[in-house]
Amino acid sequence: SSSSSSSKHDERVKKKNKLDVERKKLPIYEARQGLLSMVGSHPSLVIVGETGSGKTTQLPQYLLEEQLIKDGMGIAVTQPRRVAAITVAERVAEEMGEQLGQKVGYKVRFDDKTSDKTSLTYLTDGMLLREACIDRDLNKYHIVILDEAHERTLHTDILFAILKSIQKRRKDNFKIIAMSATLQANKFSAYFGGAPVLYVKGRQYPVDIMYTLEPQQDYVDAVVTTVLQIHLEKPMPGDVLVFLTGQEEIETCLRLLREKIAKLPTSA
């Protein structure tokens, strides 16, 4: 009904206004003007920004807000993993006060949340590769952003070559931005004909690196033990963030945690 859709719209606007405050706290916000002028004046650009700088969610929005894309064309942002493509698109839709699948959407294998109105698409590098097989000049995109370029997946490396040849054919009508979290920027810059490199600082949290006393044969098991140790011996407010390589390890880790927690005394 129209009343429920208008209340959902009001909720989205309310959330957007709240998130606008958070967006301005991100490190990339200070570099906004410099970024926009660089994108406007160069066909290719390399951005180095640490995790937490806001580059993945913010830069595409800046480009839309400043109307730096040509009429009828959009922005594609590649991600090496489907989970990242989906979650980032959901977050950006919230920040823009938009319904997912309208102005901002995502495309991963077997799941397409885009429409004719979509001007910002987050997609896996494999999906963009597939699109390039159907439309060799990727005519619906004015700007392609290769995020997490430092991961150098097979798909991303092939995309580098394809995008470079598209740029030769489409000239000023096609821009490439490579975003990396590490300092391999010179390689990317040289590949794209000496593209300028822009550095964006990350969030500065105090970080202590602590190593295990000896190598661990089963690091998933070691993770479970460490998480329980932190929880039992040094309980603190907040959460424990664990990085694992994929779904199988995550599920194993969860199962082991549940099994071990079930055996703890209730006082723990």
DAWOPE-V153433 format. One record per residue. SS is DSSP state (hx for helix, st for strand, lp for the rest). OMEGA is omega as a letter, one per 30 degrees, with the letter a starting at -180 (none if undefined). Layout:
ss/omega
SS/OMEGA
SS/OMEGA
//
This chain:
ss/omega
lp/a
hx/a
hx/a
hx/l
hx/l
hx/l
hx/l
hx/l
hx/l
hx/l
hx/a
hx/l
hx/l
hx/l
hx/a
hx/a
hx/l
hx/a
hx/l
hx/l
hx/l
hx/a
hx/a
lp/l
lp/a
lp/a
hx/a
hx/a
hx/l
hx/a
hx/a
hx/a
hx/l
hx/l
hx/a
hx/a
hx/l
hx/a
hx/a
hx/a
hx/l
lp/l
lp/l
st/a
st/l
st/l
st/l
st/a
st/a
lp/l
lp/l
lp/a
lp/l
lp/a
hx/a
hx/a
hx/a
hx/a
hx/l
hx/l
hx/l
hx/a
hx/l
hx/a
hx/a
lp/l
lp/a
lp/l
lp/a
lp/a
lp/l
lp/l
lp/a
st/l
st/l
st/l
st/a
st/l
st/l
lp/a
lp/a
hx/a
hx/l
hx/a
hx/a
hx/a
hx/l
hx/l
hx/l
hx/a
hx/a
hx/l
hx/l
hx/a
hx/a
hx/a
lp/a
lp/l
lp/a
lp/a
lp/l
lp/a
lp/l
st/a
st/l
st/l
st/l
st/a
lp/l
lp/a
st/a
st/l
st/l
lp/l
lp/l
lp/a
lp/a
lp/l
lp/l
st/a
st/l
st/a
st/l
st/a
hx/l
hx/l
hx/l
hx/l
hx/l
hx/l
hx/a
hx/l
hx/a
hx/l
lp/a
lp/l
lp/a
lp/a
lp/a
lp/a
st/l
st/a
st/l
st/l
st/l
st/a
lp/a
lp/a
hx/a
hx/a
hx/l
lp/l
lp/l
hx/a
hx/a
hx/a
hx/l
hx/l
hx/l
hx/a
hx/a
hx/a
hx/l
hx/l
hx/l
hx/a
hx/l
hx/a
hx/a
hx/l
hx/a
hx/a
hx/a
lp/a
st/l
st/l
st/l
st/a
st/a
st/l
lp/a
lp/a
lp/l
lp/a
hx/a
hx/l
hx/a
hx/a
hx/a
hx/a
hx/l
lp/l
lp/l
lp/l
lp/l
st/a
st/l
st/a
st/l
st/a
lp/l
lp/l
lp/a
lp/l
lp/l
lp/a
lp/l
lp/l
lp/l
lp/a
lp/l
lp/a
lp/l
lp/a
lp/a
lp/l
lp/a
lp/a
hx/l
hx/l
hx/l
hx/l
hx/a
hx/l
hx/a
hx/a
hx/l
hx/l
hx/l
hx/a
hx/a
hx/a
hx/a
lp/a
lp/a
lp/l
lp/l
lp/a
lp/l
lp/a
lp/a
lp/l
lp/l
lp/a
lp/a
lp/a
hx/a
hx/l
hx/l
hx/a
hx/l
hx/a
hx/l
hx/a
hx/a
hx/l
hx/a
hx/a
hx/a
hx/l
hx/a
hx/a
lp/a
lp/l
lp/a
lp/l
lp/a
lp/none
//
